[in-house]
Amino acid sequence: MRTPQRYLRGELVVVVDVADLERAAEFWAAVLGYVRAGESEVYLSLVPADGVGVEVLLQKVSDRKLGKNRLHLDLRTRDLDAEVTRVRNLGARLMTEEPVVEAGWVWHVLADPDDNEFCVLQPPAN
């Protein structure tokens, strides 16, 4: 079996395409509780404030989003309604009128200011 290569510092980075770096940074930093860790004209890095977790790299692109995301973020919470309200107040748009329920999980699909979909999920009670 082939062993996967070890990436730089062993880190995973999630890249999100955005039209406006500043707007996206304000939104995602507030949603995730992250802080800025560096930026250029094209990229802006967000990292967990405590340094533990996955980096989110915002990438400025000129093309608009078309169609459904094939990859998205899931934000897990114990209080679905409160978290959906919080991220909507930060600028997210609700895409599901009623929560989706599957195998005990309950979630809503939302979109960030650049129309990138993400989910807010509440795990099963047990």
Phi, psi and omega in degrees: 000137179284135178271128179298145177295149177272122182280164181313120180057013178067020187266151170253132178238131175260126181256131179240123177283133182219159177269327185230107183301316183297312179299315181296320180296316178299315181297302186291326177297318179291318180296314187268347186074031182263168177233158178290142180232007181148152181202160174221193178289338186247333185234149174217123184264134174240135180227158176301140181301327181270001177082359182250118178139192186267136175286140172249119181254115178274132182239120180285126179231154181266339180279147179275158178287134177233129176079185183281143174296141174267349177220137180211166177269142171247125177253116184265138183213157174272346181233088185303309183299316181296318182289321176297317178299316181299311182288330174295320178295338178273353177122002177286154178247129179286129181252348178243126179291317179244149178296148173275138180235127180206124176053038179088345177276145178229133181207163172240148172260132179232171176229141176282179181299345176259014180069017173284125181284148170210162181242147169247118187241144172246120182290167177303153184295330184274000000 
